[in-house]
Each structure stands twice: as C-alpha cells, then as structure tokens.
Amino acid sequence: MGLVRRCGAVVVAACVLAAGLASAREPHRPHRPRQPRAPKAPPTDPSTPRTPGTDDPTDPTPPAPANQHFVEHGQIALPGRGLALAWSPDGTRIAAGGRFRDKVAGLRYDTRIADVASQSLQKSFACHYFYVIATAWNANPFLGEIVADGGGDHAVKLWNAAGPGSLKCKPGQLQAADGGIQQLGEINGWITGLAFSPDGRFLAGASRDRMVRVWQMAPGDRQFKVIGVIYDKEAGNLASVVWRPDGTGLFTSDRRGHVTAYAFDPDTDAFDDATVATFADVSYEGAPGWCQKNAALTTRTPLWRDTRRGWIWNVRVAPDGSRVAAVGDDGMLVIYDAATGDDVYRGEIADGEQLHGLDWSPDGTLLAIGGDDGVVYLTDANGAPYDRLEGHEDAVAAVAWSPDGATLASTAGGARVSQILLNVSTGPDQTIRLWARP
C-alpha cells in the first residue's frame, strides 16, 4: 500500500514518539501533538463582583447543588484513558476509543464495544498503529451497522458492528474474520473527528493535516474513495467535523480557535470521476501540496467563521439544524445561529475551565459539556445552567447521549491530543459513566 512509503525528513522530525517506534520507515508514525496552551487568566480585580456559586473562597454563596436532574447509574471499566464515545443506533452498546493498552489480553490501539445493560466490555476491534481518538456508529443502508474509528496512525478503519471482534493485535491489522471491512488511508495527520452523513452515503473525517475528507460509503466505483475535500490552510489542525442535518453542509473546529460553517453538498460539490481517480493516487505526504495546487477544487469560502483562542475541541449541531454549539480551551460555550453564525449564547460555564466533550440531546433541549475539572455540565438550548454531574476524576474528553435521550455516557481521559499524555494509557479515571434521571 501507498502508506508503506518512507516518511520524508521533515515528516519524520514531526512524527517521533515519546515511546519510540522501531524505525523511520515504519508506516503511519503519528505526529507528536503540541500540548494545548491554556490562556492566561487576567489578574483578579478585587472590586469586580464574581458570579455567585464559583469556587472563589471569599464568595459566601455555595455552588449550585450537583446531580439534581441526572445521577450516576453505573460505570463501565476501560483498559485506559477514554477519549471518544459513539452509541449504537438501538442504544444498547457504546463504541469507545482512547489510549487503551490491555496487558492481560494483549490488545492495544483498539476500539472497545461496551454492553450497556451488563455494564461490561463485549469485544475489541483491533487495531491501529496508535491510539483511537475518534469513533462513529451508523446503521448504514449499504453496509449494515458499521463502526468507524480513527486515530494517531493516519488511518480510518470500518468495522462490521456485528463482527466477533479481535483476540489479538498486530498493529495496523484489519482482519475480515474480526469484522474488518475497509481501511481508509493516505491521511497526513491524526484523525480527530468522524461523522457519517445523515443518509449514510458518506463519511467525513477531520484531520490534523488541515483537511476534511469525504469518503463515499455507497456502492459503485467511488465506494471507499475520497469524493471531496475541504482544505483549510488557516486551521492549523482540524479538531472536529459534523454534518448539517440535511446533508448539504459541514461545520468544523480547529486548534487555532476557529468554528467554521461550509456549504458542501456531495451531490453537486463532489469531485468528478477523473479527480477522484487522481486524488486516489496522491500519497499522504503529497496531499496537502496537491490541495494547494488545486485550490479551486479543495478550498471553499466559509458561510461564516468565528475566531476564538486555542483548540476548539468539539462542534455539534442541534438535531433540528437551527443551532451549532462549540467548546474548547478558551473555556467558553458558544451557541451559534447555524445559518448566520450570530451568537445565541456566549459565556463561561465552568469558571474558565477548559471544555472538551460536547453533545446535544436528541430532542435538542439540553447540551452536555465535559469540563477539564471532571464535571459534566448540562445547559438548556440557550446556555442556561441545568445541572452539574460530579463523579469523574479527570478531564471529561467525551460525552454522548443515547438515541432515546434517556442516558448520557461520559468518559474522562484528558485532552484528545496531548504531548504530555501522548503515550500514557493509565489515569485516575478509566471508566465510561452512565447518567440518567433518578
């Protein structure tokens, strides 16, 4: 395969891992991520009144009570730091990605499938060359139920959700007997976000190489090929991607503080057949350069863009498509009008703590936000506080509502991209926690 090509000198310098891999010729050696920098807090002005309920020791008002509307209903143990969650369409299982290393089973760099009823891990889909930090689950009209995962080895793997799973891991493997369907490769960076189109015909992937790739899932000559690209030179690294509910646009976030809305309709904006074939032959090293040389095909003028600070870890669109929410290192929850980008709400919800996980409830009435302080914050659709879920012991990397909205899953493995935690699989909170109304 093309990905077995030896990295060039510049790429090698960016790819050296703290743990070290065998040689510069090994395929898919991931980039060393840059540690996100938290913005410096301004000096406190004693004359400035504080919001009641903050952690200021001089504030006599206690914090609002936690776990009022939702309480913990159970935990699922993980073999490492959880970073990504995706529910099965029927709400009975969860696909979890993270910095996993199971010394007993000998499995690593995998996605774990958890059974919610028994609160236990059911099987493993293994494995990548490095940790999985993005997952998506789809009842696909062409492939059946599939799980997509992506991570630090510059690859996306598609799995048959009904497959038996893997009993061993030879890094990079994709075994049909385990449920493996297809590897989507030639990506010049970590895959940080995955999203299936509403009709299941396409899969969008955000990567640290400043690109959103759109692969076709539907049968035909284009199946599993990139049929369109959005290249954003200003992004630095893309952090997440999500489709508009009507499938005609994408929202992205990145490490330079941008939240961006794009029009992209695969029926009208996809590459022609010749370009699909040409791009399929472009190496992962050459992809960014090819995009720059073919800017008319790969760059798009945003419908709107907000510029904030630092990593904006997640962007999510409300189920009815009217609003978009985004959270990141700046500690701000911002809810935008999806059409115009105007603010519906903008403010700190965790006293300036960095924010990571994010998801809308299926009915669009609640937002769940994972805080760096280990708290899951719930707000209404306008940003008003609704509840604080306490229990985690580390930064809440991912939150995900069940399809019926009755259960919220969360996992706390720290920032998805972190130099400090680059090869650290253990942590104070190796769980998926399940929250529901009392």
Secondary structure, DSSP 8 states (H G I E B T S, - for coil): -GGGS---HHHHHHH--SS--S-TTSTT-----------------TTS---TTSS-TT--S----SSSS-EEEEEEE-SEEEEEEEE-TTSSEEEEEEEEEETTTTEES-EEEEETTTTEEEEEE---SS-EEEEEEEEETTTEEEEEEEETTS-EEEEETTS---S---TT---GGGTEEEEE---SS-EEEEEE-TTSSEEEEEETTSEEEEEE-SSSTTBTSEEEEEE-GGGSSEEEEEE-TTSSEEEEEETTSEEEEEE--HHHHS--HHHHHHHHTS-TTTHHHHHHHTHHHH----SEEEE-SS---EEEE-TTSSEEEEE-TT-EEEEEETTT--EEEEEESSTT--EEEEEE-TTSSEEEEEETTS-EEEEETTS-EEEEE---SS---EEEE-TTSSEEEEE----SS-STTTT----S--EEEEEE--
